[in-house]
Amino acid sequence: MINIGLGDKDAAFATLRKAIDERSPMLIWLNADPVYDDLHSDSRFTELLLRIGLRHQVRSGIKPLEMWAKRTSTAPHGNWNSHQ
């Protein structure tokens, strides 16, 4: 979202509120898309998530592929099921 890149959080939240009102399907990525990372620390972000039925999750900073690689590299012969 260009408003975030420009540092205009007020405009970004106005755009997100409009997207919620319009029931945009892209909102399912709101908590996961790194584009919105700069908004996570703002209380309005949590309010928006609650409004659409999501909860605020703090990401570890490790990408899913990195998590998968870590897990499989420690498994004997790359067997995923042996560590579940």
N, C-alpha and C positions, 0 to 999 in steps of 0.2 A: 504494500500500500504506500503510495507516494507521500502521504501525510506523515507517516512514521519516519520515512527517510529524510524528510525535511525538518523533523523535530517538532512538528505541530501535533501534539498529543490530543488537544481539544478537538481539532478537525478529524483526527483519526477515530476518536470515540464517537463523534457525531456520525461519521460514515458507518461505523460498526452498529450503532443503534438503528440506523436506517436499514442496514442489511438484516438485522433481527426483525424489524417490523415487516420487511418484505420476505421473510423466511428464506433467506439465501441458503442453499445447500452447502456452500463453501464454509459456512460457520462451523462445521464439524471439525475443521482443521485448526480452529482458533487456538486451541491449547497446545497443539503440536507443531505448528508452522513457525520456524525461526524468525519469520518476518515480524511476528508480533512480540518477540522477546523484550523489546524496549518498553512494552506496555505492562508486562507482568507485575512490576513492582507498584503499579498504580492501583489504588483500591477500586477504581472504576472498572478495571479489567475483571476482577473477581466478581463484581456485581453483574457484569455482562455474562460471564460464564454461568452464574447461578440462574440468570434470567432464561438462558437457553437449556438449562438442565445439565450443565457440565460442572465439574469441580476443578478447582485450581490445583494443578500438580506441578511440583518443582522437579524439573528435569535434572538428571545427574550430570549432564554435559557429555555423556558418552552416547555416541550414535548407535542405533540398533544394530547395524552391521558390525560395529566394533564389539558390542556385547556378544553377538553371536560368534565372532571370531575368537574371542577370549574363551568362551565356553567350549567350543569345539576343539581348540588347540590343547586344552588340558584333558580332554577325553581320550581314553585309549583307542587308537586307530581311528580317531575322528567319530567315534560312535556317540551320537547325541543322547541317546536314551540311557546311557550308563550313568549320567549325572543328573537325572531328573528325580 
